[in-house]
Amino acid sequence: MTVETNNQPLVPKYTDYNSFLELFETCVDRHHQQDNIFIRYKVPNTNTFEFKTLTYSQVDTIATYLANQWEPMLLRSNSTKQSCIAVLNDSPIQAILSFFATLKLGLIYFPLSMFDSEAAILHLLKKSKTSILIASKTNREKAFHCIEMLRNDGDERIGIQVYDHEFDIDQMLSEAKAMDSMRSPNSQDDGDYPSSHKKRRTLIDKKTDPSDPIIYMHTSGSTALPKLISWTTQSSLYGSLGGIVDCIQHSTNGTELMIKSTDVLLYPVLTISGPETEFLIPTMLAGGSILLFDHKPPTPSEQLAAMEKFGVTLMISAPVGLEIFAEYLKELDKEKDDTRDKHHTNLLEGIKFCITYGVQLQIPIGDYLRSKGLNIQSLYGSTETSCISLSNLSKHNNKWYDITPTPRLMQHIMLEPYNEDSSLYHLVIRNSFPSLAKGVGNRPNGDYATKDLLTITKKSDNDSLGIWTLVGRMDDAINTKFGDKVIPGPMEKEIRNEEIIQHCTIIGDNRECTAVLVELNFDKAIKYSPVEMTSKVYDAVNRANKYALSEAMISVPSMVYILPLNKQLPKTKKGAVIRKESIVTFYQEIEQMYKNVL
């Protein structure tokens, strides 16, 4: 088994709980007598590297306190079971406490991004039937402006709570304790459960169902207004237990990767959403703890200091955070301090695995961090499906960017040949997949065509699973005027492996040939002369041409456009280049490039 409590394996079935709240309260009951630390959080707005802790019982107490504070606003807004509490903040401790408070109220938790536009937020608040908008001081102006526009449109029901001053956790605990001491002496209190747990049971009385939404996610909205995606108790638990935990079990040396009560999981993020909640579940079941920072992403030096101070053993990070981490270590490499470098390596080697998710981390960066001792591995999933699978989490797995499916997953997928020689496959998720979000099926029978394309490498003829390498998406395929089909993913990945290249996008749909737009990394590119920069780009494109049919190869240098250093390709919030917008943005340059050749 993969999750361990007091050295006893314990992995429940995803069907064992009717609600996420039931799972949380079970963990509170299980761990409160040992006073297990659940959250370590950096004290906000201090110049010192000071952290405080919250036990499982204290998190439960604060969540109940917040739920009591927010309940009057819910009553005024005539909230229903399908209503939600939206959170717009940059404080991870506020986000996670708001998450549990929302669950206690029986409503849906909706983490908004502080980078969302006001138009997107307005659209999402309307679609989600938000009852209360919770915001931090940083987002005060945006939050009130959105509420004002909603009310101008005649929507008076939504309430707002902005924490202008500190989200005073100590005060909340003190007030909750005082309120608890005023309870009737005749009330039942046998000491077996935290008092706030019992009080919560009288706070709201709603029947729960595993298929009820508990979290709203939303698409990036890069080409249109974002759409809501509902995560239920079932989809969340299966994504965690049937996805993450199952993959840990099937990894090489999986028993060594077991999540234990002594594990500390580092979250270098500002909000708690999809991947974070999925890793939260096995950590809670084991009685482990999570480590949160303040209102801005932690610097690499802060992360290293936290690793040393608290013995961090697990980590999850988006690629952009790991890119910054790698750059920091590379700068330290120049100082040639062997003692310090060895100390950092020891800290990084103490982490069982570091999961990267979202846009794929560039392979050279992942390889470099692995050379420094950090066991980089990958999560494959989507907003619509939750976690699908992970790479083999073994520290000896150097193909950290490839995905290892499990037998359980294979029951819920189809791999459809995409091209004539069956070298590429399209992944389809069957409607039986428990993590599939409500209403996202895009085939008549409810199956979900991911449009993700992959290759499969098998160790032998008897290997029924294979190793997956994601190479691109069907909607990224480029069809030239002469009928040649180009899958740009592998080519773009190879081009980005050149360190001075930040991003690129290959174009050529309905054109006579393909071309590439290249965005340079300013800080790295300026270290070279213009001739050297150009040469490095051309070499990278030539290396990428090995992934293309001869008719679809990019002509170097005539079909390579290098953006000026002060220009960037359009991107989604997750950092993925938007091909269609790039073509519009650089239309004149592209037309001139083709005119010069044809």
VOGU-3710 file (C-alpha; in Angstrom, 3 decimals, decimal comma):
1> mtvetnnqpl> 0,000/0,000/0,000  1,121/3,538/-0,559  -0,393/5,674/2,185  0,825/4,871/5,666  -0,419/5,865/9,126  1,675/4,956/12,173  3,516/2,466/9,979  0,219/0,757/9,098  -0,765/0,821/5,413  -4,135/2,378/4,775
11> vpkytdynsf> -5,467/3,100/1,300  -9,255/3,351/1,205  -11,291/2,875/-1,929  -12,447/6,022/-3,656  -16,014/4,853/-2,996  -15,513/4,731/0,787  -16,555/8,363/1,276  -19,716/10,208/0,302  -17,980/13,565/0,485  -14,558/15,157/0,639
21> lelfetcvdr> -15,629/16,611/3,979  -16,269/13,136/5,368  -12,741/12,137/4,374  -11,288/15,269/6,004  -13,184/14,745/9,248  -12,118/11,104/9,294  -8,506/12,270/9,070  -9,106/14,816/11,847  -10,523/12,087/14,074  -7,628/9,800/13,249
31> hhqqdnifir> -4,802/12,269/13,829  -6,003/14,744/16,465  -4,942/12,756/19,532  -1,367/12,604/18,238  -1,527/16,345/17,462  -0,193/15,687/13,964  0,859/18,884/12,240  -1,206/19,401/9,113  -0,041/22,811/7,860  3,194/24,746/8,258
41> ykvpntntfe> 2,756/28,267/6,945  5,001/31,275/6,659  3,946/34,182/8,853  2,789/36,875/6,412  4,380/40,292/5,995  7,414/39,676/8,171  11,056/40,045/7,235  11,947/36,958/9,216  11,791/33,391/7,956  9,164/32,520/10,568
51> fktltysqvd> 6,631/29,714/10,228  3,718/28,647/12,364  1,920/25,330/12,487  -1,646/24,094/12,585  -2,663/20,616/13,671  -5,454/18,707/11,964  -7,781/19,652/14,833  -6,869/23,341/14,581  -7,548/23,401/10,839  -10,934/21,827/11,566
61> tiatylanqw> -11,627/24,440/14,257  -10,745/27,390/12,020  -12,730/26,009/9,111  -15,787/25,722/11,362  -15,196/29,253/12,673  -15,057/30,655/9,122  -18,147/28,699/8,103  -20,036/30,237/11,029  -18,835/33,714/10,028  -19,932/33,293/6,423
71> epmllrsnst> -23,259/31,564/7,035  -25,298/34,775/7,562  -24,197/36,043/4,151  -25,322/32,750/2,625  -28,744/33,059/4,217  -29,123/36,572/2,794  -28,175/35,374/-0,682  -30,637/32,451/-0,617  -27,854/29,963/-1,352  -28,654/26,488/-2,610
81> kqsciavlnd> -26,688/23,277/-2,725  -25,382/24,269/-6,175  -24,100/27,646/-4,965  -20,416/28,236/-4,493  -17,911/30,337/-2,615  -15,358/31,884/-4,956  -11,896/32,726/-3,644  -9,700/35,404/-5,209  -6,511/35,694/-3,222  -2,763/35,293/-3,200
91> spiqailsff> -2,478/33,640/0,199  -2,184/29,841/0,171  -3,047/29,491/3,887  -6,184/31,587/3,376  -7,041/29,513/0,299  -6,818/26,124/1,988  -8,722/27,211/5,100  -11,388/28,708/2,837  -11,552/25,384/1,004  -12,376/23,407/4,139
101> atlklgliyf> -14,789/26,099/5,394  -16,650/25,913/2,085  -16,923/22,143/2,376  -18,362/22,530/5,879  -21,074/24,783/4,464  -21,943/22,134/1,911  -21,140/24,447/-1,007  -18,773/24,363/-3,962  -15,262/25,793/-3,672  -14,156/27,894/-6,637
111> plsmfdseaa> -10,527/29,102/-6,752  -10,215/32,038/-9,134  -6,865/33,132/-10,473  -5,656/36,616/-9,604  -4,418/36,716/-13,213  -7,925/36,250/-14,629  -9,311/39,328/-16,367  -12,309/41,130/-14,884  -14,387/40,028/-17,867  -13,463/36,389/-17,201
121> ilhllkkskt> -14,175/36,723/-13,469  -17,571/38,326/-14,109  -18,476/35,539/-16,518  -17,394/32,846/-14,040  -19,169/34,427/-11,063  -22,418/34,423/-13,028  -22,028/30,891/-14,351  -21,063/29,453/-10,971  -23,929/31,109/-9,064  -21,409/32,400/-6,555
131> siliasktnr> -22,897/33,289/-3,160  -19,815/34,862/-1,589  -16,590/36,192/-3,069  -13,673/35,914/-0,620  -10,701/38,106/-1,497  -7,369/39,146/-0,042  -6,212/42,721/0,337  -4,159/42,535/-2,862  -7,286/41,779/-4,884  -9,601/44,203/-3,078
141> ekafhcieml> -10,063/46,651/-5,964  -10,687/43,949/-8,586  -13,109/42,070/-6,305  -15,228/45,123/-5,452  -15,263/46,298/-9,055  -16,577/42,901/-10,190  -19,272/42,912/-7,492  -20,261/46,463/-8,447  -20,684/45,483/-12,091  -22,748/42,444/-11,104
151> rndgderigi> -25,050/44,594/-8,997  -25,370/47,121/-11,804  -26,642/44,203/-13,868  -29,285/43,535/-11,233  -27,553/40,694/-9,359  -27,865/41,692/-5,694  -27,509/38,256/-4,134  -23,720/37,886/-4,044  -21,874/38,793/-0,837  -18,248/39,803/-0,494
161> qvydhefdid> -15,673/39,373/2,258  -12,325/41,089/1,785  -9,636/40,535/4,385  -8,014/43,974/4,360  -5,941/43,190/7,405  -4,158/39,995/8,242  -6,038/36,754/8,043  -5,471/36,456/11,808  -5,354/32,738/12,463  -4,332/33,071/16,101
171> qmlseakamd> -7,313/35,318/16,774  -9,659/32,894/15,045  -8,415/30,038/17,207  -8,789/32,143/20,340  -12,337/33,237/19,475  -13,325/29,710/18,487  -12,020/28,395/21,808  -13,939/31,071/23,711  -17,127/30,247/21,819  -16,596/26,564/22,489
181> smrspnsqdd> -16,188/27,147/26,242  -19,600/28,852/26,281  -21,359/25,734/25,072  -24,084/24,326/27,268  -22,672/22,055/29,992  -25,344/19,543/29,021  -24,009/19,198/25,494  -22,434/15,873/24,643  -18,673/15,837/24,639  -17,097/12,451/25,098
191> gdypsshkkr> -13,655/13,650/24,034  -13,394/11,229/21,145  -13,735/13,908/18,484  -12,601/17,525/18,173  -15,328/19,790/19,530  -15,511/21,812/16,308  -16,160/18,590/14,431  -19,307/17,968/16,480  -20,374/21,585/16,250  -20,026/21,466/12,465
201> rtlidkktdp> -22,554/18,654/12,320  -25,218/21,084/13,536  -24,067/23,878/11,239  -25,618/22,500/8,109  -27,772/19,491/7,329  -27,523/18,586/3,684  -27,471/15,142/2,185  -24,239/14,540/0,360  -23,698/12,479/-2,727  -20,343/11,471/-4,277
211> sdpiiymhts> -21,540/12,885/-7,596  -22,172/16,366/-6,147  -19,735/19,061/-7,333  -17,292/20,148/-4,626  -14,760/22,137/-6,667  -15,153/24,293/-9,738  -12,197/24,514/-12,073  -12,166/26,490/-15,287  -10,477/26,312/-18,646  -7,797/28,843/-19,504
221> gstalpklis> -10,075/30,931/-21,705  -7,205/31,697/-24,067  -9,441/31,789/-27,159  -12,867/32,472/-25,583  -14,455/33,046/-22,210  -13,448/30,265/-19,792  -15,908/27,484/-19,069  -16,645/25,822/-15,740  -15,544/22,270/-15,044  -17,086/20,480/-12,031
231> wttqsslygs> -14,988/18,178/-9,866  -17,009/15,884/-7,627  -16,044/13,891/-4,556  -15,848/10,835/-6,810  -13,627/12,449/-9,457  -11,333/14,034/-6,844  -10,897/10,857/-4,821  -10,367/8,673/-7,855  -7,875/11,126/-9,354  -5,930/10,912/-6,121
241> lggivdciqh> -6,359/7,279/-5,038  -6,929/5,658/-8,431  -4,465/7,940/-10,181  -1,657/9,261/-8,000  -1,593/6,549/-5,322  -2,021/3,742/-7,856  0,915/5,117/-9,870  3,110/5,306/-6,775  2,312/1,681/-6,052  3,284/0,619/-9,566
251> stngtelmik> 6,508/2,633/-9,640  9,833/0,847/-9,272  10,619/0,610/-5,546  7,128/1,900/-4,803  7,319/0,886/-1,135  10,183/3,346/-0,643  7,976/6,118/-2,042  5,137/5,517/0,423  3,603/8,687/1,851  4,001/8,607/5,620
261> stdvllypvl> 3,027/10,675/8,630  6,582/12,056/8,739  6,447/13,392/5,182  6,385/17,128/4,475  4,931/18,232/1,120  6,159/21,566/-0,255  3,561/23,653/-2,125  5,334/26,655/-3,758  1,979/27,993/-5,037  -0,365/30,874/-4,214
271> tisgpetefl> -3,674/29,030/-4,440  -4,991/25,535/-3,894  -6,682/24,030/-6,946  -6,578/20,793/-8,963  -3,182/19,085/-8,607  -2,739/20,460/-5,086  -5,994/18,928/-3,804  -5,130/15,594/-5,419  -1,859/15,342/-3,504  -3,565/16,678/-0,398
281> iptmlaggsi> -5,702/13,535/-0,055  -2,951/10,893/0,414  -1,027/13,318/2,627  -4,080/13,745/4,899  -4,737/10,016/5,045  -1,172/9,406/6,192  -1,200/12,251/8,706  1,583/14,097/6,906  1,951/17,863/6,598  2,048/20,490/3,862
291> llfdhkpptp> 4,315/23,520/3,744  2,905/26,844/2,496  4,537/30,195/1,881  3,210/33,755/1,837  1,648/36,121/-0,718  4,291/35,590/-3,393  5,981/32,501/-4,822  8,970/31,487/-2,696  12,417/32,117/-4,082  14,719/29,139/-4,651
301> seqlaamekf> 16,796/30,170/-1,637  13,649/30,240/0,516  12,656/26,800/-0,725  16,100/25,407/0,075  15,970/26,976/3,542  12,547/25,417/4,132  13,796/22,029/2,952  16,562/22,201/5,529  14,414/23,564/8,348  11,473/21,183/8,006
311> gvtlmisapv> 12,914/18,147/6,233  10,825/18,443/3,066  10,349/15,029/1,435  7,769/15,706/-1,301  7,270/18,559/-3,754  4,861/19,636/-6,486  5,599/22,552/-8,792  4,556/24,088/-12,099  7,328/24,229/-14,739  7,891/27,972/-14,362
321> gleifaeylk> 8,889/27,509/-10,718  11,351/24,772/-11,605  12,829/26,893/-14,391  13,570/29,649/-11,857  14,977/27,067/-9,443  17,316/25,705/-12,124  18,534/29,186/-13,079  19,331/29,894/-9,427  21,391/26,720/-9,085  23,210/27,429/-12,343
331> eldkekddtr> 24,244/30,847/-11,042  25,563/29,202/-7,872  27,514/26,714/-10,000  29,646/29,596/-11,265  30,849/30,330/-7,715  32,321/26,814/-7,389  31,536/26,419/-3,689  31,781/22,643/-3,348  30,695/22,556/0,300  27,521/24,526/-0,337
341> dkhhtnlleg> 26,743/22,616/-3,540  27,062/19,287/-1,734  24,755/20,555/1,008  22,133/21,562/-1,569  22,442/18,193/-3,279  21,823/16,444/0,047  18,672/18,511/0,566  17,369/17,783/-2,917  18,197/14,085/-2,658  16,065/13,957/0,488
351> ikfcitygvq> 12,966/14,634/-1,618  11,322/11,388/-2,736  9,892/12,979/-5,851  9,048/16,398/-7,270  5,996/16,360/-9,533  5,727/18,843/-12,388  2,388/19,388/-14,112  0,716/21,485/-16,787  2,882/22,560/-19,718  5,756/20,095/-20,021
361> lqipigdylr> 8,997/21,138/-18,385  11,827/21,497/-20,898  13,864/18,308/-20,895  17,289/19,977/-20,402  15,975/21,787/-17,322  14,514/18,611/-15,846  17,715/16,698/-16,582  19,793/19,427/-14,957  17,691/19,415/-11,777  17,953/15,625/-11,653
371> skglniqsly> 21,739/15,960/-11,918  21,520/18,126/-8,805  19,665/15,411/-6,903  16,036/16,481/-7,376  13,910/13,556/-8,600  11,817/15,377/-11,211  8,799/13,375/-12,424  5,673/14,223/-14,428  1,904/14,243/-13,952  -0,346/13,826/-16,956
381> gstetscisl> -3,930/14,979/-16,679  -6,274/17,805/-17,512  -8,969/19,976/-15,996  -11,543/17,660/-17,575  -10,024/14,385/-16,328  -8,090/15,133/-13,153  -4,900/13,037/-12,875  -4,670/10,360/-15,566  -1,254/8,955/-14,758  2,292/9,725/-13,627
391> snlskhnnkw> 5,739/8,824/-14,805  7,571/6,013/-13,027  8,525/7,860/-9,825  11,702/5,883/-9,215  14,807/8,037/-8,841  16,436/5,768/-11,410  13,866/6,686/-14,071  15,663/9,141/-16,334  12,732/9,223/-18,749  10,851/11,392/-16,261
401> yditptprlm> 8,862/13,071/-19,049  7,306/9,787/-20,230  4,078/8,508/-18,681  3,668/5,018/-17,228  0,037/3,806/-17,381  -1,263/1,336/-14,799  -3,498/-1,703/-15,389  -6,357/0,109/-13,645  -6,127/3,022/-16,071  -6,135/0,759/-19,134
411> qhimlepyne> -9,668/-0,383/-18,257  -10,972/3,140/-18,875  -9,195/4,258/-22,062  -8,953/3,585/-25,784  -5,867/4,174/-27,916  -6,993/4,940/-31,459  -4,401/4,758/-34,285  -3,954/8,258/-35,690  -1,846/7,670/-38,774  -1,498/4,910/-41,350
421> dsslyhlvir> 1,549/3,216/-39,839  0,016/3,329/-36,315  3,061/5,075/-34,868  0,824/7,690/-33,258  -2,220/7,099/-31,070  -5,073/9,312/-29,959  -6,047/8,890/-26,292  -9,771/8,569/-25,591  -11,121/8,410/-22,026  -14,136/6,146/-21,677
431> nsfpslakgv> -17,249/7,469/-19,959  -16,625/4,859/-17,229  -13,532/6,734/-16,004  -14,465/7,821/-12,450  -12,387/11,008/-12,654  -14,056/12,307/-15,782  -15,703/15,613/-14,934  -19,439/16,042/-15,322  -20,659/16,942/-18,787  -17,293/17,062/-20,568
441> gnrpngdyat> -17,858/14,025/-22,794  -17,521/15,079/-26,423  -18,683/11,892/-28,136  -22,292/10,694/-28,441  -21,743/7,876/-25,911  -20,197/10,226/-23,326  -16,564/9,283/-23,990  -13,994/12,093/-23,894  -11,626/12,465/-26,843  -8,590/14,190/-25,334
451> kdlltitkks> -7,064/15,047/-28,746  -3,707/14,198/-27,175  -1,341/12,254/-29,434  1,248/9,842/-28,105  3,688/7,157/-29,077  3,946/3,855/-27,219  7,205/2,104/-26,423  6,914/-1,508/-25,285  9,603/-3,473/-23,499  8,492/-6,726/-25,126
461> dndslgiwtl> 5,678/-8,257/-27,154  4,025/-9,252/-23,881  4,062/-5,697/-22,550  0,381/-4,691/-22,565  0,952/-1,266/-21,014  3,983/0,286/-22,611  5,442/3,718/-21,934  3,679/6,768/-23,320  5,454/9,727/-24,882  3,161/12,697/-25,475
471> vgrmddaint> 4,005/14,324/-28,788  1,257/16,880/-29,373  -2,429/17,412/-29,991  -4,696/16,663/-32,916  -5,816/20,283/-33,142  -2,164/21,329/-33,397  -1,613/19,239/-36,512  -0,529/21,324/-39,508  -1,737/20,350/-42,971  0,288/21,916/-45,756
481> kfgdkvipgp> -1,218/22,840/-49,116  0,229/19,657/-50,626  -1,397/17,364/-48,064  1,630/16,815/-45,839  0,707/16,452/-42,171  3,057/17,873/-39,563  2,784/17,155/-35,825  4,713/20,152/-34,466  5,040/19,014/-30,824  8,253/16,943/-31,103
491> mekeirneei> 9,864/19,534/-33,375  8,987/22,417/-31,079  10,232/20,474/-28,063  13,600/19,892/-29,737  13,904/23,557/-30,735  13,151/24,665/-27,159  15,943/22,455/-25,909  18,325/25,177/-27,072  18,914/27,268/-23,957  18,654/30,684/-25,627
501> iqhctiigdn> 15,199/29,821/-27,029  12,300/30,608/-24,709  9,378/29,614/-26,934  8,592/28,762/-30,521  5,654/27,818/-32,715  5,626/26,056/-36,069  3,202/27,304/-38,735  2,275/26,291/-42,270  -1,395/25,322/-42,325  -2,584/25,458/-45,943
511> rectavlvel> 0,799/26,837/-46,974  3,325/25,459/-49,434  5,801/24,698/-46,621  6,304/25,009/-42,886  8,019/27,809/-40,973  8,851/28,579/-37,372  8,582/31,670/-35,173  11,222/31,761/-32,431  11,149/33,802/-29,233  14,511/34,175/-27,496
521> nfdkaikysp> 15,300/34,155/-23,799  16,520/37,723/-23,356  18,891/37,124/-20,427  20,583/34,185/-22,124  20,570/35,465/-25,677  22,340/38,758/-24,928  25,395/36,803/-23,795  26,045/36,010/-27,467  26,680/38,063/-30,557  23,901/38,328/-33,160
531> vemtskvyda> 25,768/35,864/-35,384  26,142/33,356/-32,535  22,490/33,717/-31,556  21,336/33,112/-35,106  23,622/30,113/-35,482  22,271/28,497/-32,305  18,691/28,927/-33,505  19,439/27,477/-36,933  21,212/24,491/-35,382  18,191/23,836/-33,157
541> vnrankyals> 15,791/23,932/-36,120  18,015/21,575/-38,108  17,971/19,122/-35,196  14,178/19,375/-35,054  13,797/18,551/-38,749  14,522/14,893/-38,018  10,966/14,660/-36,635  9,385/15,837/-39,906  8,705/14,153/-43,212  11,107/15,354/-45,894
551> eamisvpsmv> 8,320/17,310/-47,585  7,480/19,120/-44,343  10,962/20,026/-43,118  11,598/23,659/-42,185  13,955/25,337/-44,617  16,867/26,938/-42,774  17,395/29,867/-42,722  14,688/31,109/-45,112  11,669/29,846/-43,102  12,950/30,736/-39,647
561> yilplnkqlp> 11,786/34,030/-38,164  13,565/35,097/-34,969  11,539/37,643/-33,003  13,273/40,827/-31,867  14,430/40,556/-28,256  11,677/42,922/-27,115  8,882/40,840/-28,713  7,063/37,781/-27,352  4,711/35,133/-28,702  1,127/35,211/-27,347
571> ktkkgavirk> 0,601/32,650/-24,565  -2,034/31,198/-22,269  -1,857/31,755/-18,505  -0,191/28,349/-18,265  2,586/29,477/-20,598  1,576/27,586/-23,760  2,057/29,458/-27,025  -1,190/30,257/-28,849  -0,433/29,396/-32,471  -3,394/31,185/-34,101
581> esivtfyqei> -2,801/34,412/-32,181  0,898/34,237/-33,050  0,017/34,100/-36,750  -2,218/37,162/-36,379  0,313/39,088/-34,276  3,174/38,526/-36,717  1,095/38,417/-39,896  3,202/40,895/-41,867  6,487/39,220/-40,954  5,082/35,814/-41,898
591> eqmyknvl> 3,729/37,060/-45,232  7,082/38,628/-46,067  8,904/35,401/-45,160  6,758/33,327/-47,513  6,917/36,003/-50,233  10,715/35,934/-50,152  10,775/32,191/-50,732  7,889/31,515/-53,109
//
